[in-house]
Amino acid sequence: MGQGGYLSIYNTTPHEWRKTFQFAYQMNSWDFPATIAPFTAVNIYIEFDEGIFTHTGDDKGEVNYELVGCPAGQAQFQLVTTLRDLNVKFIEFPARLAPDTDVPVGGKLNLGWRDDGVAVFILAGQYGNLHVLKNAA
């Protein structure tokens, strides 16, 4: 057993999200759905592997999603965790963090980590005009 918590993901876009990649190293729980339907939410339990013979400094989890119906190769983002930290990386499109902060292509946004708590990621709008919200990190 290690540190664990939830990531609440809200897809408030008209686009289905399709998982294109998932990887985990030294994670007891890092399992994301194959798709996330438009205007729905999912709660993902995340747990790190911790123990006497486990070096927690190299724990890692990654998952990529693409927005279905958008130009191929231009609509992927990644959720990644390392060292008790949780981030979203906008691999192929920019987003705007409300109210007025731009997250460029390739930029990342820290979602924070809350042991026994909940981190929140909300993606809203349509491709070309996407906005992101989160709880305070």
Disulfide bonds with the S-S distance in Angstrom:
none
